[in-house]
Amino acid sequence: MKNMSTLLWLLSFTLHGVLLYAVIILYMRLAAVKETEKQQKKLLEETENTLAAFLLELKEENEKLIENTGSPSSQAEEETQKPDLRHSEKDSERGAVQEEENLLEHIEGLITEVERQEESINSNAQSFEDQVIALYEQGYSANQIAQKLKSGKTEIELFLKFRSKGVKDS
């Protein structure tokens, strides 16, 4: 009976120790999750601030553009005060139409430039993938490819794994 009691006490202390260890591990994981959550909130705030600053800058640029397009119309008003009102009104209308055409051409040029930049970024991404494939086919290891392309080893390994799975699937 005494041996049984001792065994039960020993089992009880062991279980208490295991449970205490489990509580400590769970507490540490909870602290890590809270820290990650704080970092994500901080990152979200930084992103919001960056977007707000970008929108403010964009708004200021729009106001300047409106002011720039508005100032030639004030010059047109001065022209209308001249003796020949009919002639100057036609000129101001032509000037306004010309300004609108110039503005449209400028906007189209900006859109074209943005599209060109996007295409160059996309072509760079494709050429990066092509470079990885070419180096791999030449017999380079993932580590060597990462060093040559100044990229992460893990990134190269994942790309090669996904590529090999894609080749096997097709």
Secondary structure by P-SEA (a helix, b strand, c coil): caaaaaaaaaaaaaaaaaaaaaaaaaaaaaaaaaaaaaaaaaaaaaaaaaaaaaaaaaaaaaaaaaaaaaaaaaaaaaaaaccaaaaaaaaaaaaaaaaaaaaaaaaaaaaaaaaaaaaaaaaaaaaaaaaaaaaaaacccaaaaaaaacccaaaaaaaaaaaaaaaaac
